[in-house]
Amino acid sequence: MTEPPYQRVRELLFQALKLTGGDRLEYLDRVCADDAALRAEVDSLIPHVEDENSPLEGGVGPLPLGPLAAAAEAAAQRGAADDDAAPQLPERIGPFRIVRRLATGGMGTVYEAVQDSPSRRVALKTLRRELLSPTLLRRFHRETEILGLLQHPGIAQVYEAGTAEGPDGSLPYFAMEFVDGEPLVAWADGRRLDEPARLELFAQICDAVHHAHTQGVIHRDLKPDNILVTTDGHPKVLDFGVARATDADIQTTTLVTEAGQIMGTLPYMSPEQVSGDPDALDARSDVYALGVVLFELLAGRRPHDLGKRSMPEAARVIREEDATRLGSVDTRYRGDMETIVGKALDKDPERRYASAAELARDLRRYLSDQPIVAHPPSSFYLLRKFARRHRGLVGGVAAGIFALIVGLAFAVNFGLDEAEQRRAAEVAVYRATLGAVSTSLEAGVVLGIQDMLDAVPEPMRGWEWDHLSSRTTRHLWEAGVLEDTWPGWQESEAYGVPVVFSHDGERVVSLLDEQTLGVWGAASGEQLHRIDIGAPIVPAGLTSGPGGVAVLTQEARLVICDDRAGAVSHSEQLPGTPLDAEWDPHGGLLAVSCVVGEEGDDDRGVLLVGAPGSLTPVNRRPVHVEHMAWASGGRTLLAQSAYRDETPGHRQYVAFDTRTWDSRQHEMWAMSSLAAATSPGAGLVAAATGSRDVQLFELGGFPGSPPRATLQGHQERDVRAIAVSRDGTLVASASKQGSLRLWDGATGEVLEAHELVGNPQIAISPTGRFVALTSGGRLRVLSPGVSSVLVLPGPGAYVYGVAWTPDGRTVVARDMYRESVAYDALDGRPLGPALPRPSEARSELFPGGAWGLSVDGTRLCSVSSRGELFAVDLVAGAAHASLEPALTDGADFDLARRAFWRASGRLDPASGRSAANASGFARNHASVGSFVLDPAARSFVAPEGRELHDALTGACIQRLAGQESHHAATAGDLDANMKASFSPDGARVAITRLEAQIKVFDTATGELLGALPGHDGAIYAVDWSPDGARLASGGNDATIRIWDADTYEPLALLRGHRSYVKDVAWSPDGRTLASASGDGTVRLWGTIRSVDRAAQIREATVRRAQQRPMVEQLFARLDDPQAVADALRAATDLDDEQRHAALRVVRQLANDWHARRAGEGPSGR
């Protein structure tokens, strides 16, 4: 049955009103491609509905069956009378010859015309006769009067206004400057303008808007489509049709918008504008719109994702939710540019630029490398916003934070001068910010965290700031993909932009546009291919398997792509409208769900399974499937049916046995996403219900059985996407406009949380090494565990010590029995099995203290229970013993001390003084038991922490004030109950003796300089940072604390270990802190962002591959890891990077060499 013309106009009008800007234009271009008249009529009605009938809280409701509906019906019938003919152009209107129609809007039509005298091209705007009304006439005359006020090269000029008489009566018009140009963003993108060129262009736009403001005119509808750029690069601001004149004389003679109505285009409106109060609008409302346009000009998207929201919900977002930070979309804009845009977009008009001119001036300061006037929001302001957003946290940690600040307010009034008060206030706010950020990261609350950190003044920022900042962004790489608001999916808002990994996990595939796939390297982020599918892709129609990547199109075709070659390899027609596709990675079966016949007809649903080219229906009754997931090595196919059950919000869930295609089914609450572990034997099913929670089910009981676990932690209610690794060990979930969370599939523990904006989709690579996420027009790839905090499996159940090589590239950890493992500090991977150690029974070993690295970092040294010195080459794995005469069990500390220090290179054997290469690194972990050397290796702290002794003679040279004796030291008590660390200049020493505080002493006088309480229980470890600015401590409460080494104030608390922290050590460059714990792990707390770490790992991998052939040749010639390592260390033709890469390869080959020798037994030696 042919649809009535009015119904068609009405339908398209409703759909178009849900969209904005370019999305609306793309939609109308597509659906009206063959019907110019229909397009013109819909275009003509949109502004009328938006401008006259859009109360904010009313949304877009049914079109009223009144004058507007009658006009739509009449217009549609006129267009239907001749579908092939465009509306006829008038030859003339008054003194103007009409050339072509430029646009049709709610008020009328704009033509390109030629004026008779003077002869010139003009844009001629007329009112539509069939919609003439007093309201439209007043608005039309108002626009003419407003434009007449404005004389600026950046604003289209009005030439004249009048009324033309015709056969149908009078026709009001005005003629204005004809602007031959393109919309702002399209013009800039088409010419690939760089950042400075875009900003200079935008500053000119601000100049034009400011001129309007000085004439008392607020535009109220600034957007890229209303800013054209001419062919010679000059911007022109257009369309003052909804502008508001603030001049009182004009207001008395023109129409003022009624209170409660909104005028303009919603995504570009300020919070006060969407509130519908015209009295709240001033120039700063246009400044906000300029901020949105600037954000879009730089980032390629708007700061709020409003594409699929109703008008009331979109308005709420603009009023209440923070705009996306520009720097989170593109890291190039972090800093001043993000600050400028953020100030323009502030929800509080008082905090915005007061004028467009101020915005332009700051942009020009930025372009000329001058300091900008705008400043980021203060820490205190952001802390208050944080408290409002996260009231649950306020009740816990944030309440304590603000109590700290309130207490400070009283304290600073007593005995402190103004400078001291200011400093105390800054430190208090800094500590509060760090506490809020740290707590938020632990709780998975990630939105706005970087904003809080960025508000901290740079002089205040220390290692702890760098560390927390590095944890706010953890993706390895990102790329641009299709926006998740494009018109083709407006009715499928459960879906974001699909993303999958290739079958081997080496590549990532997503959409560049609605019919083009992009293929990227999973590890590198390099775009490898573009694949044109030739038709729009179905939202759920992307999956990968052994045969490549399968794509479903809206033209009911199945397309198979070779993602390695970047080409289409197969295409076939499907029997109906495709809904979903899933490829079994193990058995190779492809499942495709279709609807045959009218869409939505549940009785015609079909499920096709098989290889591409031979798909066969398997369902014994009609089935209309929305979500599918393979499980159990291809033996089970799970599906959510679209059948509506009697219970509202419920669906039928089906589990098919793929050997017989028998099924079990059960009614459950409708899921927004469904995923399952696919490996044989894995029995995990995960589902998102659209709430805050993720539910985990056992495969054998799904559907029907209750979930075995409910994962809670998302702050947002709308969990839309979910993925499960093939073995079920990793679960990923994402909420719309919120966060991505990674969960342990076995325990349900939250592993990581990441911020995101937009409608998400996620995928996990086959090995679980990578997680891919699309949202807000960006594709990001993460690697679980690759972050600024690396968790390394320790050498034993209780890790007691940790040390760095001088180059900071290797970390060595030991357990309580001195079983030691070396790790690569960049990726955290063990370099090999446990290093050799003294051969006696564990019970005979000193409990821990006689252990450390040589100063040159090549050897790990320890002392056996018999006093035997034992050293292992970290690269070759070769052990050397008896470096000193045997020490009897009753030997004194002095003999053990000197023997160990000489063996490890800390004292020159001839002179007995500091070795030439001992300076710098020798200050830390250069000990036997509790003997800790100062940086110059001239003195050490004695075991009880009461005295400083001469390193050569052992004589006491300084007593430390207030350090009482604990017990007498014996030779068997080398495991310290005391830990100490010297400041880099040796002037101070920090000591803890199993107490709940650290004491800092002056090494010259022995005076107590300060005490650092804070841990809940005994403190086991302390270490001074290489720059002397920070102290780190670890204790029985399983926490690490960071202290200001000058004021002794606590700055940050690091949580993560599950048992006591036995040792802490800064890397030589001070960028990473290592900790050893009784929970059996070593943690590296770094300051490198994941994306940078991933790049460094890739570069290191390439360098090792380049050096491997040379190292293998050396091995073939020398057949001895120690000889190969010595040769490379002595080589003069290698730079530091090449030498390090070559030695890493030696360690890999040495592991195999030692394993072979061990297998050969005595006869093989």
N, C-alpha and C positions, 0 to 999 in steps of 0.2 A: 504494500500500500504506500502511495506517494505521500511523503510527509507534508503537511500544510506549510506554506512559505513562512508564515509567522512563527510556527513552532521551530523551524530551522534557524531563523534569525535569533529567536529567544535562546535556543540551546547553545549556539555559538557565543552569544553575548555572555551567558552565564560562565562558560568555560574561560573566555577571555578575561573576564573580571577577576578570576582567581589568580591571574598571572600579572607580571609587571615588566616594564621595560622591554629589553630584548627578548625575554622569554615569550611575552605576549605577541610580539611581532613574528617570531619564528612559528608560533602556533597558528596564527592567522594566515601566514604565508603558506603553510602546509595544507590547512583544511580548505582554504579558499583559492587554491592555486589555479583552478579552472573556472572560477566564477568571480570576475572582477566586480560585478554589481553587488553581489552578496557581501564581498569584502568591504566595499564602500559603505554599505548600509550599516554593517556591524561597527566599522570604524566611526561612523557618524554618531552612533548611539552611546558608545563607551564614555566619552567625556561628559555627556549629558547626565548619565546615571551617576557617575562618580562625583560630579560637581553639585548636582541638585538633590540627589536622593541617597546620600550615604551617611546617615547618622552613625557615629562611631560604633556604638554598641549594637546597632542593628545588623551589621554585616551585609552581605549580598544576598538578599532574600528573593522570593518570587517577584518577577516583573509585574508591576501593577497593571490591571486591566483597565486602564484609563487612557488619557490622551497619548501618553508615551507608547503604550501597547498598540493603540490604534495607528499611530504614526509608523511603528515598526511593521505592523501588518500591511499597511498600504505601501510602504517602501519595498517590502519583500515581494509583494504581488507585482509592483511595477518592474522590479528586477526580473521576476520569473517570467514576465510577458515576453522577454527576449533575452534568454540566457546567454546567447552568444555575443550580444552587443553591449559595449560599455556605455555608461550614461553619456548622453549627448552633450558636447561642449557648446556653450553659447558662443556666438561669434564675437560679440562685443558686450561690454558692460560699461555704460557711460562712455567716457573718453578713452577707454582702454580696449585694445584688441587682445582677445584671449589666445594664448599659445597652447597651454596644456594645464591639466589639473595636477596640482602638487600634493594636496592632502585634503581629506574630508574629516571633519570633526563634529562634535556635538552641537557647536554653535553654527557651523557653516562650512564653507569650502574655501580653500586657498588655491589661487590660480597663478601661474606665471603669465604675465601679460606685458604688453608694450604700450606705454603711454603715448598719446598723440603729440602732445606738446607740454613740456619738452620731451623729445623722443628718448625714452630710456626703458630698460627692463625693470619691472616692478613685481612685487608679490602682492596680489590683490585679494583681500579677505572679504568675504560676503557672508551674510546670514542666510540660512535656509528658510525659504518662505513657509514650508509646511510646519516648521517648528517655531515660527515667530510668536513671541509672547512678550509682555512688558518686561519680564525678568531678563530674558535674553537680550532685548534691546538695551536695557540699562547696562548690562554687563558689556555689551559690544561698545557702547559709547564710552564706558569707563576705560576700557583698554585703549581706545583712541586717545583719550585725554591723558592717560598715564604715559603712553609712549611719546606724546607731544612734549612732556616735561623733560625727557631724557635725550640729551645731545652728547653722545660719546662714541668714539670709533669702535668700541667693543659692544655696542647695542645697535640693533637694526633700527634705522631711522624711519619715521612716518613722514610721507610726502604730502598727502592730502586725504580728506575724508568727505563723503557725500552720500547722496541717494540717487540711484539710477532708476528711471522709469522704464517699465517693460510691459508686455501684453498681460502679464499676471499681476501687475501692480508694482509698488515701490520696492526697491532692493537696496538696503544699506550696505555700504562698503567703505573700506579705507585702503589706500595704496601705501606700501612701505618698501624700503630698500630690499632688493632681491639678493639673497645670500646664496651663492653657488658654492656649497661646501658639504662636508660630511659631519655626522655627529662626533663629538669630541673623542671618545674612546676608540671608535672605529678608525678615525683619522690617525690617531697616535699609533695604534697597533699596526695599521696598514703600512706605515712608514717606519716601523720598528724604532720609534724614538727611544733614546736612552733616558735615564732618570733626570739629568739636568735639563734636557730639552722639554720633557713633560712638565717639570716644575716651573720653568720659565713661562711656558704657555699658560699654565694654570694661574700663575701670578697675574698675567694680563686679564684673565677672566675675573679674578678678584678685584682688579682695578675697575672693571666695568660694573660689577655688582655694587661696589662701594659708591660709585657715582650715583647709581639709582637710590642708594640709601641716603645720600646727601640731599637728594631731591624729595625725600620723604616717601620713597616707594620700596616696599618689600615684595620680592618676586613671588615667594611661597611655592614655586614649582621648579626649582633648579634641579636639573638632572642632565645626563649626557645628551639625551635626545633634544634638549632645548638649548644646547650650546653647539653651534656649527663652527667648523674651522674651514676657512676659504682655501682655495688652491694655493695661495701664496702664504698660508700659515697664520692668518689673523683670525682669532676667535670672535664670534658674535653671539651674544646672549639674545635669545628669542622668547616668544610666547609669554607675554605679560598678561595673558587672559585671566588668570586668577590672582594677579598681583593685588596687593593692598596698599592704597595710598594713605600715608599717615597725616598728610596735610588736611586740616579741618575743613577748608573750603571744598575740597574735592569730595570728602566723605559726605558732606551734606547733599551733594547732587548725584551720588552714585550709590550703587547697591553695596551694602555691607553684609558679609556672610553672616547668616544666622548662627547664634550660639549653639554649640553642640554638633555643628557640621564641620567636616574637614575638607579642605581644598588643597589639591596638589596630588602628588604621587607618593604612595605610602612609604616605600623603602627609603625615600630621601627626606622624609619628614622628621622634624625634631620632636622630642618627647612632649613639649608643650603644644606643638601643632596637632599631634594626634589626639590630644586631650579635648580638642574641639572648642577651645576658648580663644576667640580672636583677640581679646584684650591682652592675652599673654604673649602675643607675637611681637617681635621687634627684629632689628637687624641681625641679632644673634641667632634667630631661627634660620635665616639664610646662611649664616656661617656654618651651622650644623649641616645643612644640605651640601654646602661646599666641601665639608669634611668627608661626607659620604662619597661625593663625586671624586675627590682626590684619592680616597682609599681605593675606589674602583679603577681609577686611572693608573695607579701604581701596582695594585695587586691582582687586577683582572677579575675581581669579585667584590661584592658589597660586604660591609662589616657585620650585617645580620642576615641570616638565612631565613627569609620570609616566604619562600616560593610556594610552600604547601600548607601555609597556615591560613586560618580564617582571618577576616579583618580584625575582629576583637582580639584574637590571640596575637596577631602580628603587632597590633597597637600595644598590647601588654609587653611584648618583647622589647619594643622600642623604648617604652617608659621605664622598664624595670631591669632588663638584663644588660650586662656590660657588653659593649661592642668587642668583637674580636680584635686582638692587638695586631697591628700591621706587621710587626716583627715576627709574630707566630705564623703568619702566612708566607712571608719571605724574609729570611734572616738578614738580608742585605739592609733592611730598613730599621733594624734595631738601633736604638740610640735617639739622636736628635729628630730624625724624620718621624719615627714612631711617636715621639713626644709631641711634635707639631700636630700630627693628625689626631692624636688622642685628645689634645686640648680643644680642637675644633669640634670633636664628637662628645665632649663631656655632657652628661645628662643635665647638669646644673648650669643654666645659662650664665650664672655669675662667674663660673670657672672657665667659660669659653673665651676666645678672642672677642673683644668688645666690638670689633668691626672687621669687615672683609679686608680693609687696608692693613690692619695689624697682622692678619694672616699672611697677606702678601709680603709684608716687610720681613716676617720671620722666614718665609721661604727664600727670600733673596739673601738674608743673612746666612742661611744654610748653604746656599749656592756659592757664596763668596767666602766660606769657611770662617765666618764670624760667629761669636756666641749668640745663640738664639735667646729670645726673651722668655719663651715658654719653659716651664720646668715640669718635670714629672710630678705626679701627685705625691705628697709627702707620705712617709712611712706611717705616721699616725693616722692620716686620712684613710689609707688603705687598710690599716688594721681595724679601724671602725667598720669599714665596709665588709671586711672579712668576718667580723663578729656578727654582723647582721645576716650574712649569707649562711653561716654555719653555726646556728645557735646551739646545736648539740655539742660542738667542740667548745663553744664558749663556756658551757657548764663545767667542762673539765679543765683543759689546758688554757684556753683563751682567758678564762676568768682569772687564772693565776697571772697571766701576762699583764692584764690591766690592773690587777692588784699591785704588781710591781711598779707600774707607772704611777698609780695613785700614791703609793708609798713614797716614791721619789718626789712627788710634788710637795710633800710635807718635809722631806729630808733636806731638799736643796735650800730651804728657807733658813736653815740653821748653820751658820758658820761658813758658808761658801760664798765667794764673790760671784759676780755675774758670769764671768768666763767659766768658772768651775761649775756653776749651775747649768750652763748651756752644755758643757761637755758631759755632765752627769745625765742630763736629759737625753742627749744624743745616744749615749751608750745604753740607756734603759730602753729606748725605742728600738735600737739595733738588736738588743738581746730579745726583746719581745717579738720583733719581726722574725728573727731566726727561729725562735721557739714555735711561732705560728706556722712557719713554712715547714719546719721539720715534722711537726705533728701532722700537718696536712698531707705531706708526702707519705707518711706512715699509714695514714687513714685512707689514702687513695683520693683525697680531695685535691685536685690539680688545677682547677680553673682559677685564673687570676694570681697564681703563686708567683710567676715570674714578674708580674707587675709589682708585687710587694717587694721583691728583691731589687728591682730596678729603681725603686724609690729611695733606696739607701744611698746617701751621698758617697761618692767614690772614695774619699779619704778614709771612710769608716770600714770599707770592705777589706776583709782578710781572707785567709785560706778557707774558713768556714763558709763565707759567702760564695766563693768560687765553687766549692764542693756542692752546696745545695743548688746553686744555679745550674750546674752541670747535670743535675738529676731531673730537671724540669723538662728537658727535651732529650728523648732517647732513640729517635729513629736513625737508621743508618744512612738513608738517602730519601729524597722525595722528588716527585715529578708532577707536572700538571696533567690532569685527566678531565673527562667530561664533568661538568657541574651536575650535582644531584638534584637540580631544580628544573631540568629541561622539560619542555612541554609534553613530550611523548610519554612521560611517566607520572603526570599529575594525578592520575587516578590510581597509581600503584605506589602510594607513598610508603608502603612497608619496605620498599626496596631502595637501596642506594645504588651507586654505580658498581656493577659486579667486578670482582677480581678473583683470579685463580692462579695457582702455581702450575707450571708444566708438570708432566708426570714424573720427571726425574728431579724436580725441585730446583732446576738451574735457572729458570726464567719465570717472570711474572707477566701476566696478561690482564689488561683492563681496556677501557674504552677511551679513545681520544675524542671521538664524537659519536653521535647516535648510530653510525654504521661503520666505524673504523676502529679496529683493534690496535693497541700498542703493545709491543713486546719489549721487556727490559731484562737485563741480566740481574738475577736475584741478589747477587753479592755486590756487583759493581754499580748498579743503577743506570748503566749505559743503555740508552734506547737502541734496540737492535733492529726492529722492524715496525712498519705500518702495514696493516692488512685491511684492504677495502672489502667489506662484506657485500656491499651493493644494495643493502636495504636496512631499515631501522631494526635494531636488535631488541628482543624481548627482555624485560628487566631481569628475570630469573634464568635467562637462556644462555648462560655461559658456564661451561664445565670442561675439565680436562681429564684425559685418560691415556691409556697406552697408544691410542691412535692419533693423538694430537689434542687440539682444542675444538670442542663442539660449540656451535652457536645456533640459537634459534632466532629467526627473523619474524618480523610482523607480517611478512608476506607468506607465512606458513612454510618456510623452508628450513631444512637442517643443513648447516654448512660446517664442514670439517676443515680445520686449518692446520698446516704443518708449522708449528711455532718455531722450529729450528730454522727452516728455510724462509719463513715469513710469507707463505703463499697459501691460497685456498687449494685443497687437495681433493675435495669431494663436495657435492651438493645434491640434495634430493628434496622432492616435494613431500610435505606431510599431509595427512588426510584431513586435518582441521587446524583450528587456531592453537598454536603451541603455548603452553603455560610454564613448564618447568622441564629441566633436563639434569640428569646426574649420571656420571660415568664411574663405574666400579673400577678402582685402580688395580684390583687384583685379578678378577676374572675377565675384565675387559668388556663386560656388558654395558650397553648404553640404554638408559631408561628415559623415555620422553612422554610427557603428559600432554594430551590434546583434548580440545572440545570440538566435536564434529557437529556442524549445524549452527544454530543460532547461539551466540556467546551467552553463557549463563544457563544454558539448558543442561542441567545435571544429568539428564537421562542419555546424553550423547557423549559422555566422557569416555576416553579410551587411553589405556596405558600401553605404550609400545616398548618392547625390550629386544635387544639383539645387537648385532654389529651394524655399523653404518652401511646402508644399502640393503639390509635384510632385517629391518625392524618388524616385529610381529606383535599383534595385540595379545595380551596375556590375561587381562581381567575377565572374569566370568560374569560380572555384572557391570553396568556403567559406573565409572569412577571419575570424579573430577578432582584432580590432585593439585594442591597449591604448593606443598613443600615435600621434598623427598630426600632420603639419605640412605646410602648403602651401609651395611654393617657386616661383621663376622666374615670377612674374606669373601664377600659377594654372595653369601648364603641367605642373607636377609635384606629385604628392601622395605624401609619404613616410609610411610606417606601420611600426610594430612589431607583428608578429603574436604572439599568445599561444601559438602552437603550441610545444610543448616539443620541442626537437631532441634528438638523441642525446647531444650534448655537454652536461653539466650546466651550468646557468646561462646557456645560450644561447637565442636566439630567431631567428626568420626576420625579416629586414628587407626591405621591399618599396618600390620606387619606381615609381609608376604614371605613365605618360604619359597625361594627361587628354584628349588628342585621340583616342586609340585605345583607351585603357585596357589597353594592353599593359604588362607589368611586368617588371622585373628584380629578383631577390631574392638574398639572401646571408645565411648564418648568421653572427651576431656575438654578442658578449657582450651580455646584456640591459641595456638602458638604463633608468635611472630617470626620465629626461626627455629629450625630443627637441624641437629647435626649428630653424627655418631662416629665412633672409632671404627675404622674399616678393616684393621688387621685381623687375621684369623685368631680366635681366642680372646680378642679384646671385647669387653661387654659393656662399654659405656655409651649411653645416649644422653645428650644434653639438649635442653630446650629453653627458649626464652618466651615468656608469656606476655611480653609488652609491659610488664611491671618493672620493679627494681631488681627482681630476683632472677637467678638462673637455676634451673632444676636439673639434677642428675638422676638418671634412671639406670637400672640394670636391664640389659638387653632382653634377657629371658622373661622379664615381667612386663615389658613395654609392648603395647599399651595395656593399661588396666591396673598395674600395681602402683602404689604411691611412690614418689621419688625417694631415693635413698639419701639424698642430701639436697639442701637448698643453699645456694651460694648467695650471700648477702653482702652488699658493700657499695653498689652503685648508688650515688646520691640522686640520680635522675630516675624518673618512673618509667621511661620509655626505652627499655633494652630491646633493640631491634635486630641485632646481628649476633651470630654465634658460630664458632668453629671448633672442631676437635681434631687433635693430631691423630694420625693413623693408629698409633699404639694406645691412645687414650690417656697419655700422661700429661697432656697440656690442653687446657680449655681456654678459649678466648671469647670475650663477650664485649659488646659495644652498645652504648646508649646514644640516642639521638641528642645532639647538642650537649654532649657531656663527656664521657670518658670511655677509654678502652681498658679492660682489665684482663690480665693473664692469671689463670688459676692452675694450681696443681690438681690434675685430674684424680689423683688418688686420695689426697687429704682435703681438698677444697680450700687450701691456703691461697691467699692472694700473693702472687709473685711480683707483679708489677702493675702500675696504673699510669695511664697516659692521657693527656688532654686531647680533645678533638672537638671540631665544630662541623656541623652538617649531619646529613643522613648517612650512616656508616654501612659499609660491608667489609668483611674480613675473611682472610684465608690463612691457613697454616701450611707450611711446606711439608713434604712427606716425612722428613726426618725431624721436624719440629725446630729446625735451626732458624727459620725465618717466619715472621708474621707480617702479612701485608694488610694494609688498611686503606680504604678510600673514604673520603669525607670532604665536603666543602670544596670539591674540585681539585683535590690533591691526592696523590698516591704516596703513601709512606710505607717503608719496609723497616721492620725492627728485627733485632736478633735477641731473643730472651736471654738475659744474663749479661749481654754486652751493654754495660752501663758504666757509670762512674764508680759503682761499687761492685767489685768482683768478689765472688765467694768461692774459695778454693778448698778442695778436700785436703785435710791435713794428713801428715804422715802417720798419725795414730789417733786414738780416741781423745787424747788430751794433748793439745798443742801448747808447748811451753815457751818457745822462743822463735823469733823471726829476725832476719838480718838482710841487708841490701848489699849488692856488689857496688863498687864505687861509681860505675857508670849508670846505675839505677835501672838496668835492663833485666836484672835477675833478682828474685826474692828466694831466700832459703828459709825453710821452717823446720823445726824439730819437735818431736814429742817428748814426753817426760823421760824416755829412755834413750834420747838422742838419735832416734831414727829420723833421718833427715831427707827432705825432698826439695829440689830446686824447681822454680816455676818461672815461666816467661812473664814478666811484669806487664806486658802489653795486653796479652789475651788471657792470662791466668792459667794457661795449660801447663801441666807438669812437663819438665824437659825429659823425664825418663823415670825409671823406677827409683826406689829409695837408694840413697848413696851408701857405699860401704861404711861400716862403723867397726869399732873394736869388737873382737870376737867373743869376749867373755859373756857370761850370763847376765841378763838384765839386772838381776839383784845385786851384781857385783859392780855395776856402773855407778859413778857419782850421779846423784839424782838429777843433775842438770847443768850446773853452772859452767863447767869447763868446756866451753863450746863457743866457736865464733869463726868469722871469716878472716883470711889474711888481708892485709891492707891493700894489696893489689887486686883482691877479689878473685883470685884464681883457685884458692884452696879453702876447704872447710876443715878447721882444726878442732881437735878435742883431746881430752886427757882421760886415760883409762883408770880403772881402780888401782892399777899397779903403778900409776904414775907415768905410763907409757904415752908419749905424744903420738897422735894419729892424724894424718892429713889426707884429704881426698881432693883430686883435681876436679873441679866442677864440670869441665868440658870432657875430659878424657875418661873420668870415672875411675882413674887409677888411684890406689891407696898406697900410702907410704907410712911406715911406723918406725918407732924407736929413733925419733929425731933428737932426743935428749937421753942422757943416762937414766936408767930406771929410778923411779922415786918409790921409796918404801911406803907402806900404808900409813906410817906415822910421820911422814915428811911434813915439814912446816909449810905454811902458805907461801912464804917468800920464795922458796925454791920452785914450787909449782907455778907461782905467778911469773917469775922470770923465764922459766922454761917455756911456758905457753906463749908469752909475749915475743920471745925471740923466734920461736917456730912460726908464728903468724906474721912476723915481719914488723912488729911494733917497736922493738928495741934493736939497735945495731949491736950484733954480738961482740964487736971489737971495742967500741967505745962505751957500750952500756947505755947510750943515750938514744933519743928519738931517731928512728930510721928516717932516711931522707924523704921517703914517700909516705910517711905516717901522718903528716899534717892534714887537717881537714876531716878525713873520714875516720881516723882512729878514735875520735871522741866518743862514738857510740858503739856499743856492743863489742868493745875491745877489752874483754874481761875474762878473767878466770874466776868463776864463782861471782862474788860480789865486788871484785876488784875492778873499778871503772877508771880508766885513764882520762886525764884532761886532754884538750885538743893538742897540746904541745908534747904530750907523753912525758911530762916531768913529774906529775903527781897523780895520786889515785885516792879514791875513797875506800877506807878500810871496811871490812865486812859488816861491822856493826853500825856503820854510818855515823860514827862519832868524831872521826878524825880524818885529816888529809895526811898522806904519807909520801915521802920521796919515792919516785918510781924506781930508782936505781938501788938506793940503800935500804929502803923500807922504813926509814926513820920517820917518826911523827913530826910534821912541820906546822900543823895548825889544828887546834881543837875547835869543834863546832858548838856554839852556845846552845845549852839546853838539851843536848842529845844524851840521854841517860843510857847506861849499859843495859842491854837485853839479856845477853848470855855470852859465854866464852866461845870463841870460834875454834873449831878443830879441823884437822885436815879432811875429815869425812863430811864436813858441813859446807861444801863449796856451793851448794844450791842456796841462793841468797834468800834470806828473809828481808833483805834490803835491796832496793833498786835506786839507782842514781843516774843523773844526766847533767853534764856540764853545759853551760851556755857556750855558743860558738867562740866567744872571746875568752873563755875560761874564767871570767870574773865572778860568776855565780855558779852554784851547784844546787840542783833540786833533788831532794832525797825523800823516799818513803820507806817505812819499816813496818809493813803490815798494819799501818794505822789508817784511819779514815781521813787523813789529810796529808798534803805534801808540804814540806818545809823548804824554803829557799834561803841559802846562806851566801854571804860574801866570802869568797875563797881567800882573800887577803887578810881579813880581820876575824873571820869566823862568826860574824854577827848574823843573827837571824833577821832576814829582810822581809819575810812574809810567810803566811800560812794559807794554804788553799784547801779549805774543806769543801765537801760537796757530794762525794760518793757515799752511797749507803752501805757502809761496811769497809773492809780492808781494801787498800789500794795496792795493787801488785806491780804496776809498771808506770814509768814516767819517761818522757823523751822530749828534748828541746828541739824545736824546728831549726833548720840550717840558717835561716835569716834571723833567728833570735827573737822573733815576734810572738811566737806561740809556744805553749806547752801542751802536750797531750798526755792523758793519763788513762789507765784502765784498772778496773777493780772487780771485786767479788760480786757487785751488783749487775754484772754483764753489760755495763755501759762504758763508753769512751767519752771523756770530757775534754773540751778545748778551752784553754785559758789564755787570757792576755798576759804575756810574759813580763810586761812592764807594770801593769796595775794589779795583776794577780786576780782579775775579775773573771768569773766563768762566762763564756760566750756561747758555747753550743754543746748540745748533748747528742751523741750518736748512738742509736739503738740498732740492734740487728742480731748480735750474738745471743745465744740462748743459755750460756753459762759464763762463768767468770772469764775476764780478759786478763791473761797472764803476761802479755808483753805487747808493747807498741813500739814502732820505729818509723821515723820519717824517711822518705827517699832522699837521696843526696841533693836533688833539686828542690825539695820541699813541696812538691806538687801532690804527692800521694802519701797517705799514712797507712802502714800495715799493722794489723792486729792479729794476735794469736789467742785462741780461746780454748777453754775446757770443753766446748761443744764439738771439738774435732775439726774446726775450720780455721782458715786464715782468710781475712777480709782485707781487700785493698780499697781504701776510701780515696777516690781520685777527684780530679778537677777537670778531666777531659770529657767533653760531650761524646755521646755515643757515635754521632756522625763522624767526628774527628778520629775517635779511636778506630772505627771501622776502616777509615781511609788509611790510617797508619798500619793497621794489620794487613791490608791489601798490599801496601808498598813493601812491607817486610817480607811477605810471601813471595813477591816478585824478586826481591834481592836474593833470597835464599835459593830460588830456582836458578838464578843467574850464576851463583857461586857453586852450585852442586857439582857440575861436571869437573871443575878444577879440584874440588875436595875429593871426589871419587878417584881421580887420578893419583892424588897423594896417598890415599889409602891403599890403592893397588901397589904403589911403589914401596911404601914404608910398612904397611901391615901392622900398625901400632897406633892406637888413638892418641897416646901421649906424645909420640913423635910428631904426629900430624898437627896436634894442637900447638906444640912448641914451635913448629915451623911457621905456622900461620901467625902466631904472636910476634915472631921475629921478622916477618915479611915486611919489606919497605915499599912494595908496590901496591899495597892495599890502603885505602882510606878507612876511617873508623867504621863507617856503615858497611863497607864490603867485608872488613875483618869480622865484625859482629855477625853478619849473615853467614859467613863461612864457618865460624865457630859453632853456630847453631846447627849447621849441617853436620859438623863433626860429632856433636852430641847425639844426633839422630843415628848416625852410622855407628858410633861407639856403643850405643845400646844393643844394636844387633850383633856387633863384634863380641861383646862380653857374653851375650846369650849363647852365641855359637861356641865360644870357648868353654863356657860352663857345661854345655851339652857334650863336649868331646871328652870330658873327664881327664884324669891324669895323663893318659896316653897321648892326648892331643896337645899338651903344653910343650 
